């Protein structure tokens, strides 16, 4: 049985520290460009804050993505060093992976006050 709501492509834009939803430049523009070019049947484009609820995002991926779904992540700053790392760990635990990763000025810390008390 084929379910039409399942997606084959998922694009996740992950802005960094200091981004706000009212921002009209930078990562917001990149999100809009990706959404204009790639949104459509079987494809979804989402924006998730660098410190967003990655466990909830994982549940959405497991529910909505086909097993062969290509997951493309475009993070900036702490979106790469924190958010994307967290998402990758969670996906790995469920046998999934990020298919393509395009980082923009990544900030990656081995240890950071942002991650105190947090584990994927």
N, C-alpha and C positions, 0 to 999 in steps of 0.2 A: 504494500500500500504506500503510495507516494503522498507525502505531506507537503503541501505548497508553502507552508509558513517557514519551513526549515531553510537556513541560509548556507550558501557555499563560500561566501567571502565576508569577512568581518574586518573592518578597518577601525582601529582604536587610536584616537589622538589623545596624548597624555601631556597636558601643559605642566610647566614646572611651578616652582615656588613663586608666589606673588601674582599668579594669574587669577583673574576674576571673571565671572560670567558676563559682566557688562563690557569687557574688553572688546574693542573692535579692530584690533591690529594683531600682529604676530600669530600666535597659535590659533586664535579665532579665525583669522583669514585662511590659514592652512586648512583648518577644519572645513570651512565653507567651500574651499576649492576641491578638496577630496570628496565632500558630500555631493557637490554639483557634478563631478566627473564620474563617480563610482556608485552613487545610490541607485537603487532599482531592484527589480525582481531578483531574489536570491542574494542580494548584497545589502549590507547595513554599515553605516558609518556612525560611530558614537564618540563622544568626548567624555573622558573620565579624569577627574582631578588626580594629581600625583599621589595624594594621600587618600584617595577615594576608598570605597568599600569594595575591595578586590575579591573578597569571598562572595559577595552578592553578584559581582560581575562574572565570576567563574560559574555560578549557578545559571546565569543567563546564557553563557556560552554553552554549557553542557545541555541546556534545555533547547536552545534555538539553533545551534550549529550542527550540521551534518558531521559525521565522523571524519570526512575528508575536507572539512572546511579549512580554508586558508585564512590564517589570522595574521593580519598586517598591523604592526604597531609603529606609530610615529610619535616618539616622546621627545620632550625638551627638558633640559636641566634635570631637576629632581624627578621628573617624569621618567627619565631613563634610570637614574641611580637608585630610585626607591620604588616607584610604582611598577615599572616594567619588570624589575627583578622579582618583586612580589608576585606579579601575575605569572611570570615564567615558572616560579616554584610551584604555584598552585596548579597550573596546567600540567606540569610534569607529573605531579601526584596522581593525575587522572588520565595519564597516557596521551596527553595532547601537548602541542608545542606551538610556539610562535613561528610562523612560516617565514615572514620577512620582518626586518627591523631596520628602520631608518631614523637614526638618532640626530638630534639637532642640539649642538652645544651641551653634551651630557655632563652632568655633575654626578660623579660616582664616588662615594665615600665607603671605606672599609668599615668604619665605625662612625656613627652620626647620632647626635642628640635626637634627631627626628625618628630614629628607629628604636630608641630605648623602650623596652617592654613590649615591642612588637615582633611577632614571628609569623611567617606565612603558614 
